[in-house]
Amino acid sequence: MEQQQIINQLMTIISLDSLSDDEFNQTALQIFAYQYTNNLPFRKFCQQKGKTIRTVKSWKDIPAVPINAFKEVPLSCTPPEEAERYFMTSGTTKGVKGKNYHPTLQVWNLSMKSYFKQRFMKETEKIRMGILFPTEDEMPNSSLARYLSLAKQKFGTEESHYLLGENGIDLERLIQELEQAEQSGEPYALLGASFSFVHLFEELAKIGRSFQLPPGSKILDTGGFKNQSEEWELDKFYQELSRLLGVPRNDCINMYGMTELSSQLYDSGNERIPSVKSGPHWLQTRIIHPFTGEEVAEGERGVIVHCDLANFNSVTTILTEDLGMKVAGGFLLLGRVQGTEAKGCSIAVEEFIQSAKGTTL
């Protein structure tokens, strides 16, 4: 298949309500064939593992590329310099940033808006939003900045605002927004990186303020959070969110995403920790043993692998560095890999580097 055919097919798939197992498998294999043909580092990695277009018969057989591979070589089916946009990772490991290239944002945008509507907005068409993150102009290569920009543009009312500037949270403006919501009874949504909420906790504690947002109000956080050297425990984090903003924990939604993917996953609130997370019908998640690559049984711990059909230009199948457990309705995110699991992920990265050596791009 050609790139435009794949894009057209994905736009149709994302617009559907569901996808059968056979349809998911067939599409995944078509995209695998496209990526195997056009993405040279990926092809070398597959060949090292004895996986080719001829031998891969199921989406589960597609070699999972470790996320750190994005820091080693450009993983792109089209020339990277022709990308409409690329998103960069945070670069927390040795300061090296991985890049995910997008020849067009059509698929990424539709993926975000479609599933955000389903999992966060639900029956609500528009809601007044406060964004605790820099703008897309300020961070053009941040997938989260793009995500929040689309959320505000598509689902925010005209009164929605960014509330984070060069000097941190615009506390005066934020308090005005929260007070306005309390007084008007209009539902309000606060969205941002998890660490931004931790800073909000600190600021509200300094002035002794808390709020009771109206019914229908929502919170969305994403990513990790640290308070100086103290890492916030999840239960404490959501307890504080609910206490300070008056939003039930069931309406405090966590978005789980990564630069290396083109889709996001969500929970249905955080009354219970850890919450069950799941993705859209164009993304499948497996939990595997890091050394054998075999899928572990439901209820067993392993490393999370995502197969995201929307990630058509780089690789669909990503080996994360997240520990998880398959449960009814999705999976539990249990933190970063450590010990044996981390060693298995490191070996996978070394295998990729060895296979990609000498690749001319």
Secondary structure, 3 states (H helix, E strand, C coil): CCHHHHHHHHHHHHHCCCCCHHHHHHHHHHHHHHHHHHCHHHHHHHHHCCCCCCCCCCHHHCCCEEHHHHHCCCCCCCCHHHCCEEEECCCCCCCCCCEEEECCCHHHHHHHHHHHHHHHHCCCCCEEEEEECCCCCCCCCCHHHHHHHHHHHHHECCCCEECEECCEECHHHHHHHHHHHHHHCCCEEEEEEHHHHHHHHHHHHHHCCCCCCCCCCEEEEECCCEECCEECCHHHHHHHHHHHHCCCHHHEEEEECCCCCCCCEECCCCCCCCCEEECCCCEEEEEECCCCCCECCCCCEEEEEEEECCCCCCCCEEEEEEEEEEECCEEEEEEECCHHHHHHHHHHHHHHHHHHCCCCC
